[in-house]
Amino acid sequence: MKELSFYIHIPFCVSKCIYCGFVSFINKQNCFEFYTKRLQEEILTYKQILKDYKLKSIFFGGGTPSILPSECICQILSTIKQNFNLTKTCEITLEANPESFDEQKAFAYKNAGINRLSFGLQSCNNKVLKFLGRPHTKKDFENAILWAKNAGFKNINADILIGTPNQTTQNLKNAINFLANQGVCHISAYGLMVEESTQLFKMVNSKQVVLPNEDQSVKLYETAVQELKKHGYNRYEISNFAIKGFECKHNQNYWARGEFLGFGVAAYSFFGGEHYENTKSLDDYLNLPFQKQNVEKETPLTAQNETIMLALRTENGLNLKDFNKKFNTDFEKQFEKELKELQQSGLISIQNGYLKITNFQVSNYIIEKFFV
Amino acid sequence: MAEQKNIRNFCIVAHIDHGKSTLADRLIEATGTLATRDMQNQLLDSMDLERERGITIKLAPTRMLYKKDGVEYVLNLIDTPGHVDFTYEVSRSLAACEGAILIVDAGQGVEAQTLANAYLALDNNLEILPVINKIDLPSANPQKAKQESEDVVGIPAMHAPEISAKEGINITQVLDGIIKEFPAPKGDKNAPLKCLIFDSYYDNFKGAVCMIRVFDGTLKAGDKILFMHTQKQFDVTEVGYFTPSPKPCDCLSAGEVGYVCASIKKVADTQVGDTITSATNPIPKPLAGYKKVQPVVFSGIFPADGSKFNELKDALEKLKLNDSALEYTAENSTALGFGFRCGFLGLLHMEVIQERIEREFNLEIITTAPGVSYHVYKTDGSMLEVSNPSNLPEPSTIQRLEEPFVHMHIYTPPEYMGGIMDLCQQRRGISIDVQYIDDRRVKLVYDMPLNEIIYDFFDNLKSRTKGYASLDYELSDYRPSDLVKLDILLKGEPCDALSLIVHREHAQERGRMIAEKLKEAIPRQQFEVPIQAAIGGKIIARETVKAVRKDVLAKCYGGDITRKRKLLEKQKEGKKRMRTLGNVEVPAEAFINILKIDN
């Protein structure tokens, strides 16, 4: 049986953070129930198609999935379980924000089958949290962790941001230290991106806010990697760190270029050799028939580029033998010149049949070299 | 066949934008040569590019029939290019005529090219019919324009037709003037054949087609002809004339204008100014005035995508078919790979060729800085012509360097004189003369190195004079100059395609500007890239492109995958247009940007 992943988008938030470029809506409580219903309808459209498939992971992302009443999550999960095959070790993650999480929800999620929680912490500094527009405090997060553990969750992730204004290496070390003490077993450390159309973009443009310069960012990332390693978190992808055995299967499926189906507003899918997405309009999603948008058929070329791009983001790197077999090529011959140059500059290594990036800070520069 | 006494061969000369092509259109329309619905504005300029820029490069002679007092006249209009790059072609077209219509703009009066073209016409012993155009404009002052024509050009102009070519006003007066003022051609149709080639073009079916004026004799299909300068012989397959589309006819006789086809494979065999005679009964001496056309501006042209060399070669071959003035030889640059060193009649010619390559052949190209041909006198007594800076010999073997100078006339309202004189001085101009033509116009005469003009002199002149100044120049001679080769080094390696020959006094400034431009154009790479400008071994300017230390470590999940892939693909596509020099990646734009140095 083939395997794939489900991504379920919950596009609702308590408030909009200044750096957020995702599709999410505030003050839409009245839609929660109907949205839940539509999600289940959309999922069921795949019932026949997925007869011969097993789900290896399910991911509730957002937005803020924890903003929904826990019954909604339970209903969706029970619909999935009743109509699709799940692997025994199926990873079921739910993203939660400390402010919309409580003890009752923790138990409800656990009972519904959720086995991994991912908290959007972003910073341990209340001032920074306030600046970013996050509606929670460090204390809220500590409570959330406590409830999660009480309910029996072991697999817990926290997101933190690198490169917020005035962040020092010491701030970063303190945050990682704090998370290690809280018993979090997975940390995603993302560089703060300034997306167009966000409030942060305007603030940076008008010089109201100054972000760390290139040299500072380099240092911050290096510090984070070292500090995380010190506490036993191994980097397994550019921005993802885990205690051994707690790597996120859902994301690993993306980087292996596995198939996935996305449900909900603005959700992306890669299935049957096609990339496609759902409408970004909440009204359309709620009221119009489901329709794939921006369908793009994969070509040998895009498949090859994506495989390289995704694999090189991971610590394991690209399995050259598999690649050559899949694309009927000889990677080392095809990119002889590039490999030599980059090896000489110490940016990549080839070991045991895997091509690996050794300096992730310039990964785009390197990945692009292997694009065809 | 028309009677010789009823033929009039004439051309129209004017300053650029004074309405030459528009008047030509009106004459064709007024004589009923083409129905109005077939007219496309300025149809004589057959190439799109010419029409877009409002300039004429190719000449297209048109036969028009005009009845006056019961007599049918044959009017042959020979259109001429209006740009200083093509002075020789203009002079050969004029040699095919007996008369010239001189257009004077009713608002602007006599401009530099009005005068230069009028003198060219006088040199060719043409009758001149002045015509005051654009009388429909509010700024028109026909009386003043007439007075100026008399004072400046020195031709009677008080009875000149006052017209608006655009509005079609008084066009008949022009036609009547042509018949009255211009003499009929002379020549003996029974004498041995004597024809002037004043242009040629390539036709896919007929081969090279010569546009000719018959001075003596008669030419018909089946004749054996000899081109006197190239010494090539051909059998005539077809003769005819243009209306303006080609119309075959039985023969062309003394006094007539038309075309001849003779299965000629290359336009290069049909040199403008050459004389056609009979191969069996040749005349002893060709017509005077022939010159081999020499390119004066040179630049390297390379495909932006290095793998497209053959496509570029193909494009140049095709363009050359129709443009004997274009010259090119293969060139191999360490920086840019395989390409061509091309010679042009001038900057406009260069730009037109570049645009045609990009537009008609859909090829992106990299062009190196335009330069001139230098005379290098070596210590061993030999002389070398160098148009590619990287071919300049070792300084120790050079006795002296000479560069081409032009003799230049600038016409301007007096208030801009100061600015122009500053500019000319900056460009190493030598003031020869200053003449006040009247209270609102001054003529400045300068000798100036050609190299100083080809960058952006004309743009600068226009911006300093709000567009009021006009310019005309001709190559005069070669003069010794204190010239040096300016090298650009990337990461310590000289980049041949960026080398320039400049005057020693300007080297420092230019080196600094190029280094600054390159710093902006070269993207950051994984290592630091020092950019240096050097003369000999001496560094005169330096900039540094800092190394990339970090690119964006964005997350990459579901929806990010295609977006990110496309972003990187786009980046990669951009890099395809880059050249690797040493191991520095330099985008095509860098080579183009350094050409755009403003003062």
Interface residues (C-beta under 8 A of the other chain):
Chain A: Y7 S188 Y190 G191 M193 E214 D215 S217 V218 Y221 I238 S239 N251 Y254 W255 R257 F260 G262 A266 A267 Y268 S269 F270 H275 E277 E296 T302 N305 E306 M309 L310 R313 E341 S345 L347 F360 Q361 V362 S363 N364 Y365 I367 E368 F371
Chain B: Q525 Q526 F527 V548 R549 K550 D551 V552 L553 A554 K555 C556 Y557 G558 G559 I561 T562 K564 R565 L568 E569 Q571 K572 K575 N583
